[in-house]
């Protein structure tokens, strides 16, 4: 009792400071093992701190945690017929959506039970690329090679993936044979989708299917891929799939206005080690929010070349302080 009183007196007098445990500093990168892993999609679970990453080479799904630099196999290659992964996302129920790119498939997983809930098919010959779970309970999916956006939902106990938006008819300029719509994201009551080949950004209303081009003040998000949203800002990974001269791989930060009709390029983020064809991105949230960026090296995979550098990694960048809204 006397000791407790003495300590309390010392603290009150300012001669003894109480210390509190500090959270570990997040790693600046996470390793994805394998000489040909070619990581692609990424999904972060803010409830647990875990993230999931896929593989363009063989469809392996790996899981990591924001506090640890390593990742482990969560679902091995070939499981459930998976041979390729593109964009991935988690919904509010903890279900993991995994797109199959050129296999034109999408799979839904229960992450708690590690079981597949559904395997769905897109248009034959398409490239089922990215996915955005939305507040209406559905998920919206881009196809980079076919002019369609799909809607995925569980209706009357059955999962369905149906063409939802005719992209050409909606006024989005489409170029056959190129990577068109890519990253897609739900923000409030709208969707945002980036078009890789033109650099345009589109706002889509799920309720009316109205499509509006976002005014970017002349800036183009060429090679735009993954999208993330936080604090009124859109984060867009820009690789260099099309070998545009003078283009540096980066994550563009775009400040948006409240109705998502206008955005302004604010910064380009590049970690000290640089980026190797960044694909998917995710914000971790929390006290020290980080931006996770997959170094996919996808351009090398597409060309049938070995990776430029090993190991494959997911970069972790400190999120810059936000400025005023557009």
C-alpha positions as CSV (number, residue, x, y, z in Angstrom):
1,X,0.0,0.0,0.0
2,X,2.9,2.4,0.9
3,X,4.6,1.6,-2.4
4,X,1.4,2.5,-4.4
5,X,1.1,5.8,-2.5
6,X,4.7,6.6,-3.2
7,X,4.3,5.9,-6.9
8,X,1.2,8.0,-7.1
9,X,3.0,10.9,-5.4
10,X,5.9,10.7,-7.7
11,X,3.6,10.8,-10.8
12,X,1.8,13.8,-9.4
13,X,5.1,15.5,-8.7
14,X,6.2,14.9,-12.3
15,X,9.3,13.0,-11.2
16,X,7.9,9.7,-12.7
17,X,6.3,9.3,-16.1
18,X,4.0,6.5,-16.9
19,X,4.7,4.8,-20.2
20,X,2.2,3.1,-22.4
21,X,3.0,0.2,-24.8
22,X,3.3,1.4,-28.4
23,X,2.0,-0.5,-31.4
24,X,4.6,-2.2,-33.5
25,X,5.9,-0.2,-36.6
26,X,4.3,-1.9,-39.6
27,X,6.8,-3.4,-42.1
28,X,7.6,-1.4,-45.2
29,X,6.9,-4.4,-47.4
30,X,5.5,-8.0,-47.2
31,X,7.1,-10.9,-49.0
32,X,5.2,-13.1,-51.4
33,X,7.5,-16.2,-51.8
34,X,8.0,-18.0,-55.1
35,X,10.2,-17.4,-58.2
36,X,7.0,-17.0,-60.3
37,X,4.4,-16.0,-57.8
38,X,3.4,-12.8,-59.8
39,X,1.0,-11.5,-57.1
40,X,-2.1,-9.7,-58.3
41,X,-5.3,-8.9,-56.4
42,X,-5.4,-7.8,-52.8
43,X,-8.1,-7.6,-50.2
44,X,-7.7,-6.2,-46.7
45,X,-9.9,-7.1,-43.7
46,X,-10.0,-4.1,-41.3
47,X,-11.6,-6.2,-38.6
48,X,-8.6,-8.5,-38.2
49,X,-5.7,-6.8,-39.9
50,X,-5.3,-9.7,-42.3
51,X,-4.9,-9.3,-46.0
52,X,-5.3,-11.7,-48.9
53,X,-3.2,-11.7,-52.1
54,X,-3.6,-13.9,-55.2
55,X,-1.3,-15.1,-58.0
56,X,-1.5,-14.7,-61.8
57,X,0.8,-17.7,-62.3
58,X,-1.2,-20.4,-60.6
59,X,-4.1,-19.0,-58.6
60,X,-2.6,-19.5,-55.1
61,X,-4.3,-17.4,-52.4
62,X,-2.0,-16.3,-49.6
63,X,-2.8,-14.5,-46.4
64,X,-0.7,-12.0,-44.3
65,X,-1.1,-9.6,-41.4
66,X,-0.2,-6.0,-41.4
67,X,2.1,-6.5,-38.4
68,X,4.2,-9.3,-40.0
69,X,6.4,-9.2,-43.1
70,X,5.6,-12.7,-44.2
71,X,2.6,-14.3,-46.0
72,X,1.4,-17.9,-45.9
73,X,-0.7,-20.1,-48.2
74,X,-4.4,-19.8,-47.4
75,X,-5.7,-21.8,-50.4
76,X,-3.2,-23.6,-52.6
77,X,-2.9,-23.4,-56.4
78,X,-5.5,-25.4,-58.3
79,X,-7.9,-25.6,-55.3
80,X,-11.5,-25.2,-56.6
81,X,-10.2,-25.1,-60.1
82,X,-8.5,-21.8,-59.6
83,X,-5.5,-21.1,-61.9
84,X,-5.4,-17.3,-62.1
85,X,-6.4,-14.5,-59.8
86,X,-7.1,-10.9,-60.7
87,X,-9.0,-8.3,-58.5
88,X,-10.2,-9.3,-55.0
89,X,-12.4,-7.8,-52.4
90,X,-14.0,-8.5,-49.0
91,X,-17.6,-7.6,-48.2
92,X,-19.1,-6.7,-44.8
93,X,-19.9,-10.3,-44.1
94,X,-16.3,-11.4,-44.5
95,X,-16.9,-13.0,-47.9
96,X,-13.9,-12.9,-50.2
97,X,-14.6,-12.3,-54.0
98,X,-11.8,-13.6,-56.2
99,X,-11.8,-12.8,-59.9
100,X,-10.3,-15.1,-62.4
101,X,-9.1,-12.7,-65.2
102,X,-8.8,-14.6,-68.5
103,X,-10.6,-17.6,-67.1
104,X,-13.7,-15.4,-67.0
105,X,-14.7,-16.7,-63.6
106,X,-15.4,-15.3,-60.1
107,X,-15.4,-17.3,-56.9
108,X,-16.8,-16.4,-53.5
109,X,-15.3,-17.7,-50.3
110,X,-16.3,-17.8,-46.7
111,X,-13.0,-16.7,-45.0
112,X,-13.9,-18.1,-41.6
113,X,-14.6,-21.6,-42.9
114,X,-12.2,-21.4,-45.8
115,X,-14.8,-22.9,-48.2
116,X,-16.0,-21.8,-51.6
117,X,-19.5,-20.6,-51.6
118,X,-19.9,-20.1,-55.4
119,X,-18.2,-20.3,-58.7
120,X,-19.6,-18.0,-61.3
121,X,-19.0,-17.4,-65.0
122,X,-18.7,-14.2,-67.0
123,X,-18.8,-13.8,-70.8
124,X,-16.6,-16.3,-72.6
125,X,-13.4,-14.7,-73.8
126,X,-13.6,-11.9,-71.3
127,X,-11.1,-10.8,-68.6
128,X,-13.0,-10.7,-65.3
129,X,-10.8,-8.1,-63.6
130,X,-11.9,-6.2,-60.5
131,X,-14.8,-6.3,-58.0
132,X,-16.5,-3.8,-55.7
133,X,-19.0,-4.9,-53.0
134,X,-21.6,-2.2,-52.6
135,X,-24.1,-1.1,-49.9
136,X,-27.0,-2.6,-51.8
137,X,-25.7,-6.1,-51.0
138,X,-24.4,-6.8,-54.5
139,X,-20.9,-6.7,-55.9
140,X,-20.1,-5.1,-59.2
141,X,-17.4,-6.5,-61.5
142,X,-15.4,-5.1,-64.4
143,X,-14.5,-7.1,-67.5
144,X,-11.5,-5.5,-69.3
145,X,-12.0,-7.3,-72.6
146,X,-15.8,-7.4,-72.9
147,X,-17.9,-4.2,-72.7
148,X,-19.9,-5.3,-69.7
149,X,-20.1,-4.7,-65.9
150,X,-21.5,-7.7,-64.0
151,X,-23.6,-7.7,-60.9
152,X,-23.0,-10.5,-58.4
153,X,-25.6,-11.2,-55.7
154,X,-27.2,-14.0,-53.7
155,X,-30.9,-14.1,-54.7
156,X,-33.3,-16.6,-53.0
157,X,-30.3,-18.7,-51.7
158,X,-28.6,-18.8,-55.1
159,X,-25.5,-16.9,-56.2
160,X,-25.8,-15.2,-59.6
161,X,-23.5,-13.2,-61.8
162,X,-25.3,-11.4,-64.6
163,X,-24.4,-8.7,-67.2
164,X,-25.7,-5.5,-65.6
165,X,-24.4,-2.6,-67.7
166,X,-23.8,-2.4,-71.4
167,X,-20.6,-0.3,-71.3
168,X,-20.7,0.9,-74.9
169,X,-24.4,1.8,-74.7
170,X,-23.7,3.7,-71.5
171,X,-21.3,6.0,-73.4
172,X,-17.9,4.7,-72.3
173,X,-15.6,4.6,-75.3
174,X,-14.4,1.1,-75.8
175,X,-11.4,-0.1,-77.7
176,X,-11.5,-3.8,-78.7
177,X,-8.4,-5.8,-77.8
178,X,-7.2,-3.4,-75.1
179,X,-7.5,-3.4,-71.3
180,X,-10.4,-1.1,-70.8
181,X,-12.3,-0.9,-67.5
182,X,-10.1,-2.1,-64.7
183,X,-10.3,-1.0,-61.0
184,X,-13.8,-0.5,-59.6
185,X,-14.8,0.8,-56.1
186,X,-17.9,1.6,-54.2
187,X,-17.9,5.1,-52.7
188,X,-21.1,6.2,-50.9
189,X,-24.0,5.6,-53.3
190,X,-21.9,5.5,-56.5
191,X,-19.2,3.4,-58.1
192,X,-16.0,4.7,-59.5
193,X,-14.2,2.8,-62.3
194,X,-10.9,3.6,-64.1
195,X,-10.3,2.8,-67.7
196,X,-6.7,1.6,-68.1
197,X,-6.1,2.3,-71.8
198,X,-7.6,5.9,-71.9
199,X,-6.9,7.0,-68.3
200,X,-10.5,8.1,-67.8
201,X,-12.4,7.8,-64.6
202,X,-16.1,7.1,-64.6
203,X,-18.8,7.6,-61.9
204,X,-21.6,5.0,-62.1
205,X,-25.0,5.2,-60.3
206,X,-26.1,1.6,-59.4
207,X,-29.7,2.8,-58.9
208,X,-30.1,4.4,-62.3
209,X,-27.1,3.0,-64.3
210,X,-26.2,6.6,-65.2
211,X,-22.5,7.0,-66.2
212,X,-20.7,10.3,-65.9
213,X,-17.1,10.9,-66.8
214,X,-15.2,12.5,-63.8
215,X,-13.6,15.8,-64.6
216,X,-9.9,15.3,-63.7
217,X,-8.8,18.7,-64.9
218,X,-6.9,17.3,-67.8
219,X,-5.0,14.6,-65.9
220,X,-5.3,11.1,-67.2
221,X,-5.0,8.0,-65.1
222,X,-3.3,6.0,-67.8
223,X,-2.5,2.4,-66.9
224,X,-4.8,2.9,-63.9
225,X,-5.4,-0.4,-62.1
226,X,-6.4,-0.8,-58.4
227,X,-8.5,1.8,-56.5
228,X,-8.7,2.6,-52.8
229,X,-10.7,5.4,-51.0
230,X,-10.1,7.3,-47.8
231,X,-10.7,10.8,-46.4
232,X,-12.1,12.2,-49.6
233,X,-9.2,10.9,-51.7
234,X,-8.9,8.3,-54.4
235,X,-5.7,6.3,-54.6
236,X,-5.0,4.8,-58.1
237,X,-2.1,2.5,-58.9
238,X,-0.5,3.3,-62.2
239,X,1.7,0.6,-63.7
240,X,3.1,0.6,-67.2
241,X,1.4,-2.3,-69.0
242,X,1.4,-0.4,-72.3
243,X,5.1,0.7,-72.1
244,X,4.2,4.4,-72.3
245,X,7.5,6.4,-72.7
246,X,8.4,8.4,-69.7
247,X,5.8,6.8,-67.4
248,X,6.9,6.0,-63.8
249,X,5.0,3.5,-61.8
250,X,3.3,5.2,-59.0
251,X,0.1,5.5,-56.9
252,X,-1.8,8.7,-57.9
253,X,-3.6,10.6,-55.2
254,X,-6.7,12.3,-56.5
255,X,-8.8,14.7,-54.3
256,X,-12.5,14.4,-55.1
257,X,-15.4,16.7,-54.6
258,X,-18.5,15.5,-52.6
259,X,-20.5,14.2,-55.5
260,X,-17.6,12.5,-57.2
261,X,-18.0,14.5,-60.5
262,X,-14.6,16.3,-60.2
263,X,-11.2,15.3,-59.0
264,X,-7.7,16.9,-59.0
265,X,-4.4,15.1,-59.1
266,X,-2.6,15.9,-55.8
267,X,0.4,13.7,-55.6
268,X,2.2,10.6,-56.9
269,X,3.4,8.1,-54.2
270,X,6.5,6.0,-54.8
271,X,8.3,4.2,-52.0
272,X,12.1,4.3,-51.7
273,X,12.5,0.9,-53.3
274,X,10.2,2.0,-56.2
275,X,7.3,0.0,-57.6
276,X,7.2,-2.9,-60.0
277,X,4.1,-2.8,-62.0
278,X,1.7,-1.9,-59.1
279,X,-1.7,-3.5,-59.4
280,X,-4.1,-3.8,-56.4
281,X,-4.0,-1.3,-53.6
282,X,-5.7,-1.2,-50.2
283,X,-5.9,1.2,-47.2
284,X,-5.4,-0.4,-43.8
285,X,-7.2,2.2,-41.6
286,X,-6.2,2.3,-37.9
287,X,-4.1,4.7,-35.9
288,X,-1.2,4.6,-38.4
289,X,-3.0,4.1,-41.7
290,X,-0.9,2.5,-44.5
291,X,-1.4,2.0,-48.2
292,X,-0.6,-1.5,-49.4
293,X,0.5,-1.8,-53.0
294,X,1.0,-5.1,-54.8
295,X,4.2,-5.2,-56.9
296,X,2.8,-7.6,-59.4
297,X,5.4,-7.4,-62.2
298,X,2.4,-8.3,-64.3
299,X,3.9,-6.9,-67.5
300,X,6.7,-9.4,-67.2
301,X,4.2,-12.2,-66.7
302,X,2.2,-11.1,-69.7
303,X,5.3,-11.1,-71.9
304,X,6.3,-14.6,-70.7
305,X,9.4,-13.2,-69.1
306,X,10.9,-14.0,-65.7
307,X,10.5,-11.4,-62.9
308,X,12.7,-8.4,-63.0
309,X,13.5,-8.7,-59.3
310,X,12.9,-11.1,-56.4
311,X,11.3,-11.6,-54.0
312,X,7.9,-10.5,-55.0
313,X,6.5,-8.0,-52.5
314,X,3.6,-5.9,-51.4
315,X,4.8,-2.4,-50.5
316,X,3.5,-0.6,-47.4
317,X,3.5,3.2,-47.6
318,X,2.6,5.8,-45.0
319,X,-0.5,7.7,-46.1
320,X,0.2,11.4,-46.5
321,X,-1.9,13.9,-44.5
322,X,-5.1,14.9,-46.4
323,X,-5.6,18.3,-47.9
324,X,-8.8,20.2,-48.6
325,X,-11.4,18.5,-50.7
326,X,-11.7,19.4,-54.4
